[in-house]
Amino acid sequence: MRVGLVCPYSLDTPGGVQAHILDLAEALIGLGHEVSVIAPADSETELPAYVTSVGRAVPVPYNGSVARLSFGPMTLRRVLRWLREGQFDVLHVHEPISPSVSLLTCLVARGPIVATFHAASQRSRTLAAAHGALQPVLEKITGRIAVSALARRFQVEHLDGGGVEIPNGVAVGKFADADPFPNWPGSGGAIGFLGRFTEPRKGFDTLLSAFLELAPQRSDLRLLVAGPGDPSEVLHRVPVQLRERISILGKISEADKARMLRSVDIYVAPNTGGESFGIILTEAMAAGTPVVASDLDAFRRVLNDGKAGDFFPVGDKSALASVLAQLLDDPARRAEMGREGRAVVAEYDWSVVAARVVEVYHSAIAATAIRGQVTVEEVPAEQLDIELP
């Protein structure tokens, strides 16, 4: 089967949706399918051979965060060329209503189209205003996937439909078999965080405050941080005597992400909201690392309602410090959480998830058999005149 995957967000910036799409591509290729991905990316970014770039993206406030999106005549031309050359049996568009490559692709393509919805934003005023303009896009989608119950509920309430719930996948073996970094985690305890630590929604400030509360009483406790951002924005808030106990890796490769998760005693997800799933939680569980997370509904579902992780109230630095202190002093509990996490994450392995996605592909193809392969159709110019928010 020839599959075209569409990513709305720039591959220059790490993110859950981007990682999901690239991992899905690898899993589908492993199953014997021909796969091509189209996404925004800088021309100098090192990309897999199966990725086609539409060019650089621009940062845009979107869904409570800042997304790097691509939209305009140049992007449209590259999308049209990719569709014509691809001769796809099915098109798999991620976040189809995002004002980027995904929306453009849905506007100009016809045939079997599957859409995956990742987000579960509760803000619907903008969607309500744009519902009429989005209707032609939604009507083209012949198969819907939601990565979580929250993402599915969002579809039902705001997008006139539900869809099959298929979670984000994780390459379990890659994380389980990774080697820790030298001298990590160490005997004094190590806490980990991965993400855009300068973005408020990721909640890093809560974790940093909790670490600074614990560190004076735990002389060898360390914090390992990975993700894009300026380290000086973190370190200038840390007392000089504690700075050497915070290691900031910056943007890291997928291989080093697995090593990083294997290098800490506890992984912390202090996000403040806007999460529909939490793929980093499954990756930490695959690495056998205990997870402490904000008490968000999406995280509670992934962590099996507390069996595979501990929770603290959103933004409560003292509560987080207390949970971390208890776990750092209880290796038996951490080992139990690691075992439970590995058991839970087995159902998220890409070998399982990709097979379920392919079933949706077959259903979409059957539903549009009269149209045949994905093709390009003429769209009135006014339908393409959609401005970024």
N, C-alpha and C positions, 0 to 999 in steps of 0.2 A: 504494500500500500504506500502511495506517495502522500506524505503528510506535510502540510504547511503550518508552522507554529508562528503566532504573532505576539510579540512582546511590546507593550506600550511604553515601558520605562527603559531608560538608558542602561546599557550594560557596563557603562563606565563607573556606575555607582552600585555597590552591593545592595541587595534587597531580596526579600523573600520571594516576590513574584519572579524576578529575574533568575534566581537560583532554581526555583521550581521548573521554569520553562527549560533551562539548560539541562537539568537533571532528567526531565521527561524526555527530552530529545535523545539523550544518551541511552535511556531505558528502551525507547522505541527502536532505536538503531540496533540495540542488542537483541531485540525481538525479530529483527530482519526487515524492518520497514525503512523506506527512504524518507529522510527528514530534512527539511530546510526551515531555518528560523529567520525571521526578519525583525529588526529592532533598531532603535537609535543607538549609535555608538560613535565615538571619535574615530577618525580614520587611522589613528596611530594605536588604537587599542588592539591588543593581541586577541583575536577572536578564533573560535573553532572554525574549521573549514565549512561547516554546514550553516554558518551565520552570514546573512546579508545585512549590511548596515544601510540605514537611510540617512546617515550623517549625524552630526552633532545635535544634541538636544538642548533645551533651555529650561532653567529651573522655574517651576510654577507652583504656587500654593495649591494643594489638592488633597482632599480627604484628610485634613488635619495635619498634613505633613508638607514637605516640599518635594515634588516629583520632577524628574527631568524628562520632559516630553518633547515630541517632535510633530509638527503639524504645518502644512503649507504646500505650495505648488511643487517644490523640489521633492518633498517627502511623498506626495501623491504620485509623481512620475516614477519614483523608484518602487513604490508599491505596485503600480500597474505593470511595470517591467517584470517584477518578481512573480506576479500572478500569471502573466502570459508565459513566462519561461518555465514555471514550476509544473504546470499540468497536474495539479494536485487532485487526488481522489477525495480528500477532505481537508477543510481548513479549520484549524483550532485557534480561536482568538481568545486571548486572555484580557480580562477587564474591558469588554467591548464598548462600554460607554465612556471610557476615559478619553479625554480630548487629545488623542495622539494617534499613533500608527494603527491601533486596534479599531478605533472608530472609522478612520479613513478606509481601512481594508473592508470593513463590513458594508460601507456605503457603496463601494465599487465592485464588490464580488457577488456572485450568485452561485448556488449549488449547495452541496452539503457543508454546512457551517456549524461547528460546535463552539460554544462559548463557556469559558470558566470564569466564575465570579469569585474573587478573593476577598474583597472588602465587605465590611458590615457596618458602614457608617450609619449613624442614627439620624443624621441631618438630611431631611428630605425636601426642604423648601426649594433648593436649586433644581433637584430632579423633577419636582412637581412642575416647575416653570418650563423645564426643557422636555417634558414628557412627549409633547406632540412632535417635536423635531426628532426625538429619538425613536419614535414608533417605527419608521421604515427600517431602522437597524434591528430592532427587536423582532420584527416580523420575519427577517431573513434567517434568524437563528433556528436551526432544526434540532439541535441537541444542547441541553444546558447542564452544566456541572457547577456545584457549589462546594468549596473546600471545607465548609463547616456548616453546622446547623444555623449559626448566626448569619452566615452569608446566604444560606437558602431562605431564611426568614426575610432578609433584606429584599431578595428577589420577589418573594410573594407579596410583600407589603408595598413595594415601590415600582416593580418592573413587570407586573402582570404575569407572573409565572413562577414556578418552583425550579425543579431540576433534580438530578441525581446527586446525592452527597458523596463525594469522593475526596478523601483528605489529601493534604500535601504529602508527597512521598519523601523518603529519606533513604540514602544508600547506607543501610545499616552496617554492612561489612567495612566500609571505608572508615567509619568512625570507631567501630569496635576494635579494629586492628591497628589504629594509628599509634605511633610512639610519642610519649610526652616529650616536651622540650627538656634539654639537659638541666638537671638540678631543680626540676619542678615535679610535684607540687612542694616538696620540702617537708620538714617535720613540724613547722609552726602553723601550717594551714594556709591554703590559697583559695581565693575567691575570684571568679571570672565574670567578665561582661563582654559581649560582642554586639556592636551596633554603632550608629552615629551618635556618639556620646555628647555632641553639642546640640542635639535635637531634643527639645523638652519632652516630647511624647515618649521618648525611649526611657525616661526616668532615671538617667544616670546620676543626676544630682542626689537623688534619694539614696542610692547605693554608696556614693562617695561620702555622704554625711554619716551613714551607718558605719562605713569602714573607719572613718576618723574617730568615731565614738569607741570602736573596739580596739583599734591599733595601740593606744597607749598602755592598755592592760595586757596585750599579747605581743610580745616583743618581736616575734618572728612571723607574724601574720602578713601576707602579701596580697596584692590586688593585681590581676593580670587583665589588661584591657586591649581589645582589638576593634578596629573600625576607623573610618575616615574622620578626620578632624585635627585641629591644632592642639598638640599635647600641652602647650603652654597655657591654654585656656583651662586646663584641669590643674596643672601643677602649681599655678600661682595661688590657688586657694588652699594648698596643702602646706602645713608647717614644714620648714626646711628639713627637720630631723626625720620626717616621715616620707619625703619624696622618693628616696631610693627604694622604698618598699612598694612603689607603684610602677609597674612596667607597662608602657603603652606601645603596642606593636604597630599601630597604624593599620592601613588597609592590607589585608593578608589574602593569600591564595586559598583555594578550597582545601588543599592538602594541609596547609598550616592551620586552617580553622579546625580541622579534625584533631591535629596535634594540640592546639590550644585547649580544646574541650577536654582532652585527656590529661592536661597539665594542671588542672585545678581540683580541689576537693569539693567545691560547691559552685554551681553556675547560678547566677542571679538574673532574673528577667523582671526589672522594676518598672515596666511600661505603665503609662498612666491611662491608656485607653486606645480606642480605635483599632483593636486587634480582633480579627475574626478567627484566627487559628493559632499561630505561634510556632513556625517551623523550627526555630532555633531550639525550642524545648524538645522536639523529637530528636534533633541532632545531639543534644546533650544526653538524652536518655540512651541513644544508640552508643554513645561513648561510655556509658555506664556511670555518668556523673550525676550526683543528686542535684535536683533543681529546687530553687526557692523562687517563687514568682508572686507578682501582684495578684490580688484576689479578683481577677477578671473572669467573667463567665467563660470566655474562649479558652483561657489557660486552665481553668478548672476542668473543663471537658477533656483537654489533651492529657492532663496529669491524673486522669482517672479519679477525679474528685478527691484528691489528696493522698491516694495510695502511692503514687509515683512522684510526689513532690510536696513541699510545704508552701504555705501561703502567708502573706501579710497584707494588711489594709493598704490600698493604693496611696502612695506618697508618705506613708508613716515610717520615717527613718528610725525611730526608736524601736518600733515593733520589728522592723527588719533586722536591726542589730541584735535584738533578743533572740529571734529565730536562728540567726547565724551563729550566735554564741552557743546555743543549745546543740546545734548540729556539729559544730567544730569540736565540742566536748563529747560527742556520742558517735564514735566510729561504727558501732554496731548498727545504729539507725541509718547512717549513711550507706553502709553496705546493703542493708535491706531495701533502701530506696533505689539503689543502683540495680539490684536484681529485679525489682518490680518495674522499673523503667524499661529494662531490656525486654521484659515480657510484653509490656504495653506496646512498645514501638515496633514489634514484629509485624503488626498489621499495617504499618505504614511503609514497609519496605517497598522500594520501587518495583520489585518483581510482582508484587501483589497489586499495587496501585496502577501501574501501566496497563496491566491486563484488563482492569476494570475500565480504564479510559478507552481502550481499543473497542470494548463492547459498545460504548456510546458512539464511537466512530461508525461502527457497522450499522447501528440503528439510524444514525443520521443519513448515511448513504442510502439505506433502504427507503427512508422517508422521502428522499429526493431523487430516486432512481430515474425518474422521467427527465430530469435535467442533466444527468450524467456528471462529468467532472466539474470542478470549480472553474468558473469562467468569469470574464470581466463584462460588466454591462455599462451602458451609457447612463450617467446620472446628471440630472439638471444642475447647472452651475450653482443655483441658489441653495441646493442641498449641501453643497460642499463648502459654502460660505459660513463656516462655524468658527467663531472666535474662541481663543483660549480664555478661561475665566480670569 
